[in-house]
């Protein structure tokens, strides 16, 4: 569920490229054809989308609890 929620937070351009590559297993040329963009743009969108996903998913942990100073 975390991945689905993280994907929903990505801009559409990044989400489409990442989903086509990582979930649909299309190669860069196929993704370029589907999205009507150059292969270099495909690579850029996948890299930026994956980076954004890592940032989103990596921030899912709760901050450490501080010990209370109250008696």
PDB file with SEQRES, HELIX, SHEET and CRYST1 records, atoms N, CA, C and O in Angstrom:
SEQRES   1 A   71  UNK UNK UNK UNK UNK UNK UNK UNK UNK UNK UNK UNK UNK          
SEQRES   2 A   71  UNK UNK UNK UNK UNK UNK UNK UNK UNK UNK UNK UNK UNK          
SEQRES   3 A   71  UNK UNK UNK UNK UNK UNK UNK UNK UNK UNK UNK UNK UNK          
SEQRES   4 A   71  UNK UNK UNK UNK UNK UNK UNK UNK UNK UNK UNK UNK UNK          
SEQRES   5 A   71  UNK UNK UNK UNK UNK UNK UNK UNK UNK UNK UNK UNK UNK          
SEQRES   6 A   71  UNK UNK UNK UNK UNK UNK                                      
HELIX    1 AA1 UNK A    2  UNK A    9  1                                   8    
HELIX    2 AA2 UNK A   12  UNK A   18  1                                   7    
HELIX    3 AA3 UNK A   19  UNK A   23  3                                   5    
HELIX    4 AA4 UNK A   28  UNK A   35  1                                   8    
HELIX    5 AA5 UNK A   39  UNK A   58  1                                  20    
CRYST1    1.000    1.000    1.000  90.00  90.00  90.00 P 1           1          
ATOM      1  N   UNK A   1       0.817  -1.187   0.000  1.00  0.00           N  
ATOM      2  CA  UNK A   1       0.000   0.000   0.000  1.00  0.00           C  
ATOM      3  C   UNK A   1       0.864   1.255   0.000  1.00  0.00           C  
ATOM      4  O   UNK A   1       0.477   2.260  -0.595  1.00  0.00           O  
ATOM      5  N   UNK A   2       2.015   1.224   0.646  1.00  0.00           N  
ATOM      6  CA  UNK A   2       2.889   2.385   0.719  1.00  0.00           C  
ATOM      7  C   UNK A   2       3.332   2.815  -0.675  1.00  0.00           C  
ATOM      8  O   UNK A   2       3.358   4.009  -0.973  1.00  0.00           O  
ATOM      9  N   UNK A   3       3.681   1.858  -1.531  1.00  0.00           N  
ATOM     10  CA  UNK A   3       4.147   2.182  -2.877  1.00  0.00           C  
ATOM     11  C   UNK A   3       3.028   2.826  -3.687  1.00  0.00           C  
ATOM     12  O   UNK A   3       3.269   3.805  -4.393  1.00  0.00           O  
ATOM     13  N   UNK A   4       1.820   2.300  -3.600  1.00  0.00           N  
ATOM     14  CA  UNK A   4       0.688   2.880  -4.324  1.00  0.00           C  
ATOM     15  C   UNK A   4       0.440   4.315  -3.890  1.00  0.00           C  
ATOM     16  O   UNK A   4       0.199   5.191  -4.719  1.00  0.00           O  
ATOM     17  N   UNK A   5       0.501   4.546  -2.601  1.00  0.00           N  
ATOM     18  CA  UNK A   5       0.300   5.896  -2.088  1.00  0.00           C  
ATOM     19  C   UNK A   5       1.432   6.826  -2.526  1.00  0.00           C  
ATOM     20  O   UNK A   5       1.192   7.987  -2.857  1.00  0.00           O  
ATOM     21  N   UNK A   6       2.657   6.318  -2.528  1.00  0.00           N  
ATOM     22  CA  UNK A   6       3.798   7.118  -2.961  1.00  0.00           C  
ATOM     23  C   UNK A   6       3.693   7.439  -4.448  1.00  0.00           C  
ATOM     24  O   UNK A   6       3.965   8.568  -4.858  1.00  0.00           O  
ATOM     25  N   UNK A   7       3.304   6.463  -5.254  1.00  0.00           N  
ATOM     26  CA  UNK A   7       3.128   6.703  -6.685  1.00  0.00           C  
ATOM     27  C   UNK A   7       2.084   7.782  -6.937  1.00  0.00           C  
ATOM     28  O   UNK A   7       2.239   8.602  -7.843  1.00  0.00           O  
ATOM     29  N   UNK A   8       1.032   7.782  -6.146  1.00  0.00           N  
ATOM     30  CA  UNK A   8      -0.028   8.778  -6.318  1.00  0.00           C  
ATOM     31  C   UNK A   8       0.480  10.195  -6.057  1.00  0.00           C  
ATOM     32  O   UNK A   8      -0.101  11.162  -6.548  1.00  0.00           O  
ATOM     33  N   UNK A   9       1.550  10.320  -5.294  1.00  0.00           N  
ATOM     34  CA  UNK A   9       2.109  11.639  -4.994  1.00  0.00           C  
ATOM     35  C   UNK A   9       3.020  12.166  -6.099  1.00  0.00           C  
ATOM     36  O   UNK A   9       3.328  13.357  -6.134  1.00  0.00           O  
ATOM     37  N   UNK A  10       3.450  11.292  -6.994  1.00  0.00           N  
ATOM     38  CA  UNK A  10       4.345  11.718  -8.074  1.00  0.00           C  
ATOM     39  C   UNK A  10       3.586  12.508  -9.130  1.00  0.00           C  
ATOM     40  O   UNK A  10       2.406  12.254  -9.371  1.00  0.00           O  
ATOM     41  N   UNK A  11       4.266  13.472  -9.764  1.00  0.00           N  
ATOM     42  CA  UNK A  11       3.660  14.115 -10.929  1.00  0.00           C  
ATOM     43  C   UNK A  11       3.379  13.069 -12.008  1.00  0.00           C  
ATOM     44  O   UNK A  11       4.110  12.084 -12.117  1.00  0.00           O  
ATOM     45  N   UNK A  12       2.355  13.268 -12.786  1.00  0.00           N  
ATOM     46  CA  UNK A  12       1.919  12.305 -13.797  1.00  0.00           C  
ATOM     47  C   UNK A  12       3.038  11.893 -14.744  1.00  0.00           C  
ATOM     48  O   UNK A  12       3.151  10.712 -15.074  1.00  0.00           O  
ATOM     49  N   UNK A  13       3.867  12.833 -15.190  1.00  0.00           N  
ATOM     50  CA  UNK A  13       4.950  12.508 -16.125  1.00  0.00           C  
ATOM     51  C   UNK A  13       5.907  11.479 -15.541  1.00  0.00           C  
ATOM     52  O   UNK A  13       6.309  10.540 -16.228  1.00  0.00           O  
ATOM     53  N   UNK A  14       6.270  11.652 -14.286  1.00  0.00           N  
ATOM     54  CA  UNK A  14       7.185  10.716 -13.630  1.00  0.00           C  
ATOM     55  C   UNK A  14       6.490   9.396 -13.341  1.00  0.00           C  
ATOM     56  O   UNK A  14       7.055   8.324 -13.558  1.00  0.00           O  
ATOM     57  N   UNK A  15       5.264   9.482 -12.851  1.00  0.00           N  
ATOM     58  CA  UNK A  15       4.512   8.267 -12.488  1.00  0.00           C  
ATOM     59  C   UNK A  15       4.340   7.359 -13.701  1.00  0.00           C  
ATOM     60  O   UNK A  15       4.551   6.150 -13.603  1.00  0.00           O  
ATOM     61  N   UNK A  16       3.963   7.924 -14.832  1.00  0.00           N  
ATOM     62  CA  UNK A  16       3.751   7.116 -16.035  1.00  0.00           C  
ATOM     63  C   UNK A  16       5.015   6.380 -16.444  1.00  0.00           C  
ATOM     64  O   UNK A  16       4.981   5.183 -16.730  1.00  0.00           O  
ATOM     65  N   UNK A  17       6.125   7.095 -16.472  1.00  0.00           N  
ATOM     66  CA  UNK A  17       7.388   6.475 -16.886  1.00  0.00           C  
ATOM     67  C   UNK A  17       7.806   5.369 -15.918  1.00  0.00           C  
ATOM     68  O   UNK A  17       8.222   4.293 -16.349  1.00  0.00           O  
ATOM     69  N   UNK A  18       7.699   5.623 -14.630  1.00  0.00           N  
ATOM     70  CA  UNK A  18       8.097   4.625 -13.626  1.00  0.00           C  
ATOM     71  C   UNK A  18       7.189   3.401 -13.696  1.00  0.00           C  
ATOM     72  O   UNK A  18       7.676   2.272 -13.636  1.00  0.00           O  
ATOM     73  N   UNK A  19       5.911   3.600 -13.819  1.00  0.00           N  
ATOM     74  CA  UNK A  19       4.972   2.474 -13.873  1.00  0.00           C  
ATOM     75  C   UNK A  19       5.226   1.635 -15.127  1.00  0.00           C  
ATOM     76  O   UNK A  19       5.244   0.406 -15.058  1.00  0.00           O  
ATOM     77  N   UNK A  20       5.419   2.287 -16.258  1.00  0.00           N  
ATOM     78  CA  UNK A  20       5.660   1.539 -17.493  1.00  0.00           C  
ATOM     79  C   UNK A  20       6.956   0.737 -17.425  1.00  0.00           C  
ATOM     80  O   UNK A  20       7.031  -0.364 -17.970  1.00  0.00           O  
ATOM     81  N   UNK A  21       7.969   1.277 -16.766  1.00  0.00           N  
ATOM     82  CA  UNK A  21       9.252   0.568 -16.669  1.00  0.00           C  
ATOM     83  C   UNK A  21       9.235  -0.496 -15.583  1.00  0.00           C  
ATOM     84  O   UNK A  21       9.553  -1.657 -15.842  1.00  0.00           O  
ATOM     85  N   UNK A  22       8.865  -0.108 -14.371  1.00  0.00           N  
ATOM     86  CA  UNK A  22       9.038  -0.994 -13.221  1.00  0.00           C  
ATOM     87  C   UNK A  22       7.870  -1.949 -12.990  1.00  0.00           C  
ATOM     88  O   UNK A  22       8.059  -3.021 -12.416  1.00  0.00           O  
ATOM     89  N   UNK A  23       6.696  -1.585 -13.416  1.00  0.00           N  
ATOM     90  CA  UNK A  23       5.553  -2.477 -13.211  1.00  0.00           C  
ATOM     91  C   UNK A  23       5.155  -3.205 -14.498  1.00  0.00           C  
ATOM     92  O   UNK A  23       4.755  -4.369 -14.458  1.00  0.00           O  
ATOM     93  N   UNK A  24       5.265  -2.522 -15.630  1.00  0.00           N  
ATOM     94  CA  UNK A  24       4.885  -3.141 -16.902  1.00  0.00           C  
ATOM     95  C   UNK A  24       6.081  -3.744 -17.640  1.00  0.00           C  
ATOM     96  O   UNK A  24       5.912  -4.436 -18.644  1.00  0.00           O  
ATOM     97  N   UNK A  25       7.282  -3.480 -17.142  1.00  0.00           N  
ATOM     98  CA  UNK A  25       8.517  -4.039 -17.678  1.00  0.00           C  
ATOM     99  C   UNK A  25       8.767  -3.697 -19.149  1.00  0.00           C  
ATOM    100  O   UNK A  25       9.316  -4.507 -19.895  1.00  0.00           O  
ATOM    101  N   UNK A  26       8.359  -2.487 -19.561  1.00  0.00           N  
ATOM    102  CA  UNK A  26       8.658  -2.032 -20.918  1.00  0.00           C  
ATOM    103  C   UNK A  26      10.080  -1.491 -20.957  1.00  0.00           C  
ATOM    104  O   UNK A  26      10.582  -0.981 -19.955  1.00  0.00           O  
ATOM    105  N   UNK A  27      10.736  -1.602 -22.124  1.00  0.00           N  
ATOM    106  CA  UNK A  27      12.068  -1.013 -22.238  1.00  0.00           C  
ATOM    107  C   UNK A  27      11.926   0.473 -22.589  1.00  0.00           C  
ATOM    108  O   UNK A  27      10.830   0.967 -22.853  1.00  0.00           O  
ATOM    109  N   UNK A  28      13.071   1.168 -22.584  1.00  0.00           N  
ATOM    110  CA  UNK A  28      13.046   2.622 -22.780  1.00  0.00           C  
ATOM    111  C   UNK A  28      12.436   3.014 -24.122  1.00  0.00           C  
ATOM    112  O   UNK A  28      11.679   3.981 -24.198  1.00  0.00           O  
ATOM    113  N   UNK A  29      12.754   2.281 -25.165  1.00  0.00           N  
ATOM    114  CA  UNK A  29      12.213   2.591 -26.491  1.00  0.00           C  
ATOM    115  C   UNK A  29      10.689   2.429 -26.511  1.00  0.00           C  
ATOM    116  O   UNK A  29       9.981   3.259 -27.082  1.00  0.00           O  
ATOM    117  N   UNK A  30      10.199   1.377 -25.897  1.00  0.00           N  
ATOM    118  CA  UNK A  30       8.749   1.161 -25.850  1.00  0.00           C  
ATOM    119  C   UNK A  30       8.059   2.270 -25.057  1.00  0.00           C  
ATOM    120  O   UNK A  30       7.005   2.766 -25.456  1.00  0.00           O  
ATOM    121  N   UNK A  31       8.654   2.648 -23.949  1.00  0.00           N  
ATOM    122  CA  UNK A  31       8.078   3.720 -23.132  1.00  0.00           C  
ATOM    123  C   UNK A  31       8.055   5.023 -23.928  1.00  0.00           C  
ATOM    124  O   UNK A  31       7.074   5.765 -23.887  1.00  0.00           O  
ATOM    125  N   UNK A  32       9.141   5.294 -24.650  1.00  0.00           N  
ATOM    126  CA  UNK A  32       9.194   6.479 -25.492  1.00  0.00           C  
ATOM    127  C   UNK A  32       8.077   6.497 -26.517  1.00  0.00           C  
ATOM    128  O   UNK A  32       7.477   7.540 -26.772  1.00  0.00           O  
ATOM    129  N   UNK A  33       7.798   5.338 -27.107  1.00  0.00           N  
ATOM    130  CA  UNK A  33       6.720   5.234 -28.092  1.00  0.00           C  
ATOM    131  C   UNK A  33       5.359   5.473 -27.437  1.00  0.00           C  
ATOM    132  O   UNK A  33       4.532   6.218 -27.962  1.00  0.00           O  
ATOM    133  N   UNK A  34       5.138   4.839 -26.294  1.00  0.00           N  
ATOM    134  CA  UNK A  34       3.852   4.974 -25.604  1.00  0.00           C  
ATOM    135  C   UNK A  34       3.603   6.421 -25.186  1.00  0.00           C  
ATOM    136  O   UNK A  34       2.503   6.947 -25.358  1.00  0.00           O  
ATOM    137  N   UNK A  35       4.641   7.059 -24.635  1.00  0.00           N  
ATOM    138  CA  UNK A  35       4.481   8.419 -24.117  1.00  0.00           C  
ATOM    139  C   UNK A  35       4.806   9.493 -25.156  1.00  0.00           C  
ATOM    140  O   UNK A  35       4.624  10.683 -24.899  1.00  0.00           O  
ATOM    141  N   UNK A  36       5.284   9.074 -26.324  1.00  0.00           N  
ATOM    142  CA  UNK A  36       5.663   9.987 -27.406  1.00  0.00           C  
ATOM    143  C   UNK A  36       6.722  10.987 -26.951  1.00  0.00           C  
ATOM    144  O   UNK A  36       6.591  12.196 -27.143  1.00  0.00           O  
ATOM    145  N   UNK A  37       7.786  10.437 -26.336  1.00  0.00           N  
ATOM    146  CA  UNK A  37       8.904  11.257 -25.877  1.00  0.00           C  
ATOM    147  C   UNK A  37      10.216  10.573 -26.263  1.00  0.00           C  
ATOM    148  O   UNK A  37      10.236   9.378 -26.558  1.00  0.00           O  
ATOM    149  N   UNK A  38      11.305  11.333 -26.260  1.00  0.00           N  
ATOM    150  CA  UNK A  38      12.622  10.812 -26.619  1.00  0.00           C  
ATOM    151  C   UNK A  38      13.151   9.868 -25.538  1.00  0.00           C  
ATOM    152  O   UNK A  38      12.803  10.009 -24.365  1.00  0.00           O  
ATOM    153  N   UNK A  39      13.994   8.905 -25.931  1.00  0.00           N  
ATOM    154  CA  UNK A  39      14.561   7.969 -24.956  1.00  0.00           C  
ATOM    155  C   UNK A  39      15.311   8.655 -23.809  1.00  0.00           C  
ATOM    156  O   UNK A  39      15.253   8.192 -22.670  1.00  0.00           O  
ATOM    157  N   UNK A  40      16.002   9.735 -24.096  1.00  0.00           N  
ATOM    158  CA  UNK A  40      16.702  10.469 -23.037  1.00  0.00           C  
ATOM    159  C   UNK A  40      15.735  11.049 -22.021  1.00  0.00           C  
ATOM    160  O   UNK A  40      16.025  11.090 -20.825  1.00  0.00           O  
ATOM    161  N   UNK A  41      14.595  11.494 -22.500  1.00  0.00           N  
ATOM    162  CA  UNK A  41      13.561  12.025 -21.604  1.00  0.00           C  
ATOM    163  C   UNK A  41      12.972  10.898 -20.764  1.00  0.00           C  
ATOM    164  O   UNK A  41      12.667  11.085 -19.586  1.00  0.00           O  
ATOM    165  N   UNK A  42      12.814   9.726 -21.378  1.00  0.00           N  
ATOM    166  CA  UNK A  42      12.326   8.552 -20.640  1.00  0.00           C  
ATOM    167  C   UNK A  42      13.268   8.260 -19.477  1.00  0.00           C  
ATOM    168  O   UNK A  42      12.827   8.104 -18.338  1.00  0.00           O  
ATOM    169  N   UNK A  43      14.560   8.188 -19.767  1.00  0.00           N  
ATOM    170  CA  UNK A  43      15.551   7.882 -18.722  1.00  0.00           C  
ATOM    171  C   UNK A  43      15.512   8.923 -17.610  1.00  0.00           C  
ATOM    172  O   UNK A  43      15.571   8.587 -16.427  1.00  0.00           O  
ATOM    173  N   UNK A  44      15.414  10.183 -18.001  1.00  0.00           N  
ATOM    174  CA  UNK A  44      15.376  11.267 -17.015  1.00  0.00           C  
ATOM    175  C   UNK A  44      14.143  11.166 -16.116  1.00  0.00           C  
ATOM    176  O   UNK A  44      14.237  11.304 -14.896  1.00  0.00           O  
ATOM    177  N   UNK A  45      12.999  10.925 -16.730  1.00  0.00           N  
ATOM    178  CA  UNK A  45      11.762  10.837 -15.938  1.00  0.00           C  
ATOM    179  C   UNK A  45      11.772   9.641 -14.997  1.00  0.00           C  
ATOM    180  O   UNK A  45      11.294   9.730 -13.866  1.00  0.00           O  
ATOM    181  N   UNK A  46      12.315   8.525 -15.463  1.00  0.00           N  
ATOM    182  CA  UNK A  46      12.395   7.346 -14.596  1.00  0.00           C  
ATOM    183  C   UNK A  46      13.334   7.628 -13.427  1.00  0.00           C  
ATOM    184  O   UNK A  46      13.006   7.332 -12.278  1.00  0.00           O  
ATOM    185  N   UNK A  47      14.493   8.196 -13.717  1.00  0.00           N  
ATOM    186  CA  UNK A  47      15.455   8.493 -12.651  1.00  0.00           C  
ATOM    187  C   UNK A  47      14.874   9.479 -11.644  1.00  0.00           C  
ATOM    188  O   UNK A  47      14.992   9.280 -10.435  1.00  0.00           O  
ATOM    189  N   UNK A  48      14.257  10.524 -12.135  1.00  0.00           N  
ATOM    190  CA  UNK A  48      13.688  11.521 -11.227  1.00  0.00           C  
ATOM    191  C   UNK A  48      12.489  10.965 -10.464  1.00  0.00           C  
ATOM    192  O   UNK A  48      12.290  11.281  -9.291  1.00  0.00           O  
ATOM    193  N   UNK A  49      11.691  10.136 -11.137  1.00  0.00           N  
ATOM    194  CA  UNK A  49      10.543   9.510 -10.473  1.00  0.00           C  
ATOM    195  C   UNK A  49      10.969   8.546  -9.386  1.00  0.00           C  
ATOM    196  O   UNK A  49      10.392   8.534  -8.299  1.00  0.00           O  
ATOM    197  N   UNK A  50      11.986   7.731  -9.677  1.00  0.00           N  
ATOM    198  CA  UNK A  50      12.490   6.791  -8.668  1.00  0.00           C  
ATOM    199  C   UNK A  50      13.092   7.542  -7.482  1.00  0.00           C  
ATOM    200  O   UNK A  50      12.915   7.147  -6.330  1.00  0.00           O  
ATOM    201  N   UNK A  51      13.793   8.610  -7.775  1.00  0.00           N  
ATOM    202  CA  UNK A  51      14.391   9.409  -6.701  1.00  0.00           C  
ATOM    203  C   UNK A  51      13.299  10.009  -5.809  1.00  0.00           C  
ATOM    204  O   UNK A  51      13.413  10.000  -4.583  1.00  0.00           O  
ATOM    205  N   UNK A  52      12.261  10.520  -6.425  1.00  0.00           N  
ATOM    206  CA  UNK A  52      11.148  11.089  -5.655  1.00  0.00           C  
ATOM    207  C   UNK A  52      10.455  10.004  -4.832  1.00  0.00           C  
ATOM    208  O   UNK A  52      10.091  10.236  -3.679  1.00  0.00           O  
ATOM    209  N   UNK A  53      10.273   8.824  -5.418  1.00  0.00           N  
ATOM    210  CA  UNK A  53       9.666   7.707  -4.674  1.00  0.00           C  
ATOM    211  C   UNK A  53      10.505   7.328  -3.465  1.00  0.00           C  
ATOM    212  O   UNK A  53       9.973   7.105  -2.377  1.00  0.00           O  
ATOM    213  N   UNK A  54      11.808   7.256  -3.655  1.00  0.00           N  
ATOM    214  CA  UNK A  54      12.688   6.914  -2.537  1.00  0.00           C  
ATOM    215  C   UNK A  54      12.576   7.945  -1.429  1.00  0.00           C  
ATOM    216  O   UNK A  54      12.580   7.600  -0.248  1.00  0.00           O  
ATOM    217  N   UNK A  55      12.478   9.190  -1.804  1.00  0.00           N  
ATOM    218  CA  UNK A  55      12.332  10.265  -0.815  1.00  0.00           C  
ATOM    219  C   UNK A  55      11.003  10.131  -0.061  1.00  0.00           C  
ATOM    220  O   UNK A  55      10.955  10.256   1.163  1.00  0.00           O  
ATOM    221  N   UNK A  56       9.945   9.879  -0.800  1.00  0.00           N  
ATOM    222  CA  UNK A  56       8.614   9.743  -0.182  1.00  0.00           C  
ATOM    223  C   UNK A  56       8.566   8.528   0.738  1.00  0.00           C  
ATOM    224  O   UNK A  56       8.156   8.637   1.893  1.00  0.00           O  
ATOM    225  N   UNK A  57       8.979   7.387   0.234  1.00  0.00           N  
ATOM    226  CA  UNK A  57       8.918   6.147   1.013  1.00  0.00           C  
ATOM    227  C   UNK A  57       9.917   6.183   2.167  1.00  0.00           C  
ATOM    228  O   UNK A  57       9.643   5.651   3.243  1.00  0.00           O  
ATOM    229  N   UNK A  58      11.052   6.799   1.951  1.00  0.00           N  
ATOM    230  CA  UNK A  58      12.076   6.886   2.992  1.00  0.00           C  
ATOM    231  C   UNK A  58      11.669   7.738   4.164  1.00  0.00           C  
ATOM    232  O   UNK A  58      12.246   7.618   5.245  1.00  0.00           O  
ATOM    233  N   UNK A  59      10.694   8.593   3.976  1.00  0.00           N  
ATOM    234  CA  UNK A  59      10.239   9.476   5.043  1.00  0.00           C  
ATOM    235  C   UNK A  59       8.992   8.945   5.744  1.00  0.00           C  
ATOM    236  O   UNK A  59       8.266   9.708   6.380  1.00  0.00           O  
ATOM    237  N   UNK A  60       8.744   7.662   5.633  1.00  0.00           N  
ATOM    238  CA  UNK A  60       7.549   7.080   6.237  1.00  0.00           C  
ATOM    239  C   UNK A  60       7.733   6.667   7.690  1.00  0.00           C  
ATOM    240  O   UNK A  60       6.760   6.291   8.343  1.00  0.00           O  
ATOM    241  N   UNK A  61       8.933   6.724   8.203  1.00  0.00           N  
ATOM    242  CA  UNK A  61       9.153   6.300   9.581  1.00  0.00           C  
ATOM    243  C   UNK A  61       8.845   7.433  10.535  1.00  0.00           C  
ATOM    244  O   UNK A  61       8.955   8.609  10.188  1.00  0.00           O  
ATOM    245  N   UNK A  62       8.465   7.067  11.719  1.00  0.00           N  
ATOM    246  CA  UNK A  62       8.188   8.057  12.751  1.00  0.00           C  
ATOM    247  C   UNK A  62       9.495   8.564  13.334  1.00  0.00           C  
ATOM    248  O   UNK A  62      10.466   7.811  13.414  1.00  0.00           O  
ATOM    249  N   UNK A  63       9.538   9.830  13.744  1.00  0.00           N  
ATOM    250  CA  UNK A  63      10.759  10.320  14.378  1.00  0.00           C  
ATOM    251  C   UNK A  63      10.994   9.585  15.692  1.00  0.00           C  
ATOM    252  O   UNK A  63      10.041   9.136  16.329  1.00  0.00           O  
ATOM    253  N   UNK A  64      12.254   9.459  16.102  1.00  0.00           N  
ATOM    254  CA  UNK A  64      12.530   8.758  17.352  1.00  0.00           C  
ATOM    255  C   UNK A  64      11.867   9.471  18.534  1.00  0.00           C  
ATOM    256  O   UNK A  64      11.750  10.696  18.562  1.00  0.00           O  
ATOM    257  N   UNK A  65      11.446   8.680  19.485  1.00  0.00           N  
ATOM    258  CA  UNK A  65      10.817   9.246  20.680  1.00  0.00           C  
ATOM    259  C   UNK A  65      11.874   9.852  21.595  1.00  0.00           C  
ATOM    260  O   UNK A  65      12.908   9.239  21.862  1.00  0.00           O  
ATOM    261  N   UNK A  66      11.606  11.031  22.059  1.00  0.00           N  
ATOM    262  CA  UNK A  66      12.516  11.668  23.014  1.00  0.00           C  
ATOM    263  C   UNK A  66      12.127  11.249  24.422  1.00  0.00           C  
ATOM    264  O   UNK A  66      10.942  11.151  24.740  1.00  0.00           O  
ATOM    265  N   UNK A  67      13.090  11.010  25.240  1.00  0.00           N  
ATOM    266  CA  UNK A  67      12.748  10.685  26.635  1.00  0.00           C  
ATOM    267  C   UNK A  67      12.112  11.920  27.294  1.00  0.00           C  
ATOM    268  O   UNK A  67      12.518  13.057  27.054  1.00  0.00           O  
ATOM    269  N   UNK A  68      11.155  11.665  28.088  1.00  0.00           N  
ATOM    270  CA  UNK A  68      10.473  12.753  28.796  1.00  0.00           C  
ATOM    271  C   UNK A  68      11.354  13.285  29.916  1.00  0.00           C  
ATOM    272  O   UNK A  68      12.021  12.523  30.615  1.00  0.00           O  
ATOM    273  N   UNK A  69      11.345  14.586  30.073  1.00  0.00           N  
ATOM    274  CA  UNK A  69      12.105  15.196  31.165  1.00  0.00           C  
ATOM    275  C   UNK A  69      11.218  15.411  32.389  1.00  0.00           C  
ATOM    276  O   UNK A  69      11.683  15.846  33.443  1.00  0.00           O  
ATOM    277  N   UNK A  70       9.935  15.099  32.231  1.00  0.00           N  
ATOM    278  CA  UNK A  70       9.015  15.267  33.348  1.00  0.00           C  
ATOM    279  C   UNK A  70       9.070  14.038  34.240  1.00  0.00           C  
ATOM    280  O   UNK A  70       9.203  12.917  33.750  1.00  0.00           O  
ATOM    281  N   UNK A  71       8.966  14.248  35.572  1.00  0.00           N  
ATOM    282  CA  UNK A  71       8.998  13.087  36.483  1.00  0.00           C  
ATOM    283  C   UNK A  71       7.774  12.228  36.388  1.00  0.00           C  
ATOM    284  O   UNK A  71       7.668  11.224  37.093  1.00  0.00           O  
TER     285      UNK A  71                                                      
END                                                                             
